[in-house]
Amino acid sequence: MGSAFSGQLREAHATARERANELSDWDAWIDGRSVESDATLETIDPAVNEPIATVARCDAADVETAVEAAENAFDAEWSGSTPRERSRALSEWTDRLRDRVEELAFLECLDTGKPRSQARGEVEGAIDTLEYYASLCRVQDGRQIATGDDLHLYTRTEPYGVVGQIVPWNFPIWAAAWKLGPALATGNATVIKPAADCPLTTIRIAELSEGILPDGALNVVPGTGSEVGAAITAHEDVRKLSFTGSVGVGTEVMKTAADTLTPVTLELGGKSPFLVFPDADLESAVEAVANGIFYSTGEICDAFSRALVHEDVHAEFVDRFVEAAESYVLGDPLAEETTMGPLTSRAQYETVSGYVECGTDEGATLLTGGGPPDEDALRDGWFFEPTVFGDVDNGMTIAREEIFGPVQTIDTFSSYEEAIELANDTRFGLAAGIGTERTDIAHGAAADLEAGVVYVNEYGPILPEAPYGGFKASGIGTDLGTEVLEHYQRTKSVYVNLDEPDC
């Protein structure tokens, strides 16, 4: 049975890969057209470890071409467009994307290994984000500053010009929308690099902008970080940078940007705690933590990877949480019934495996999971069981470093003060969660936690209306919300001296 199912899985994915290659040649998208590159890379289907497609592997010369195309589009048309015109263009683009939700969800599912239902939700979230910024185009304005009668003083906001954007492999289409929406809405032209592991949806949404956005306003240059990412970061004509990824790479981006005094937005890693207070509804708390660590196979920056549980409810929480972890259905991400797919790459599989071994060596108790599932049908993919560690001390490696996989640690606390101290005892500060039925604890902890995003009794949602960003090593600046518009604009003060009227 296992062998037969394995064959069915491989056959289904072979058909899916054929379909993906019928949609596009997967070249770069520069100056409103597909552009072949001298070299190529393969994106891998993580469910069966087979190549999906051959994708353009751009280099510094391609980045140069893309930046020039963006500059031309900015100077010739996009910077001079009115907010109404940009709003209409972005709205037309989102309408076209909305007609392709299933196609884009299919590509995201195949490329990342996300369950199809999750991929669909992220595609819809990406479109909603672009739609939100299409609407914000028309509410941007400057302000008049009150002075004396002899002076008219006002401000105006202007786009930077060409912005460079680098998106991660864990949320390819959604992260791209987070960056493209506000950048384009404010009149910038963009050069965006998708992750080498998962570039398909970013390329595809750019292709679907053809005839709507001006040629060169949106350019996609797939490739490696060392070739393409470094070239974008160092380019003197890229006036603004936005990067989402690891702390290590983000640090290098910031160092390089300092040479050209280019402003940066960085959304980096996390090691987010969820605090379960003794009055919490344990069913809700377990669901929130499980969603926060097992969604997208744990490959999420704001994953609730640290559960801090009051000692009075610790035993019951652990029993319920292990049961929840073992209820996930690992399988073909293309199947609607699957609730957990594979990790996105072999490298990430090996990283997660290493952390699990480290946790065991350091004395944590493995309560469930810890490796690949036993099913023969899944043996070729990068599947990893939901994993839970108990008896975890906050000084252990698995409690301090970002694992980026479905690995949950559980620690205890005895007082509110200890809970906050443990939660904040990390170099990260992206997100945090609170499980409580008391409003004083909810609002007090939200104020005391050192995190840019705080969820109460839930994991999510993430809405485009609210800023999203982290504290400490989790980053600089924000994505989303109206606040992000400031990151893509420069403000100019205009002083107009007035004489006395003389007729």
Secondary structure, 3 states (H helix, E strand, C coil): CHHHHHHHHHHHHHHHHHHHHHHCCCCEEECCEEECCCEEEEEEECCCCEEEEEEEECCHHHHHHHHHHHHHHHHHHHCCCCHHHHHHHHHHHHHHHHCCHHHHHHHHHHHHCCCHHHHHHHHHHHHHHHHHHHHHHHHCCCCEECCCCCEEEEEEEEECCEEEEECCCCCHHHHHHHHHHHHHHCCCEEEEECCCCCCHHHHHHHHCCCCCCCCCCEEECCCCHHHHHHHHHHCCCCCEEEEECCHHHHHHHHHHHHHCCCCEEEECCCCCEEEECCCCCHHHHHHHHHHHHHHHHHCCCCCCCEEEEECCCHHHHHHHHHHHHCCCCECCCCCCCCCECCCCCHHHHHHHHHHHHHHHHCCCEEEECCCCCCCHHHCCCCCCCCEEEECCCCCCHHHHCCCCCCEEEEEEECCHHHHHHHHHCCCEECEEEEECCCHHHHHHHHHHCCCCEEEECCCCCCCCCCCECCEECCEECCECCCHHHHHCEEEEEEEEECCCCCC
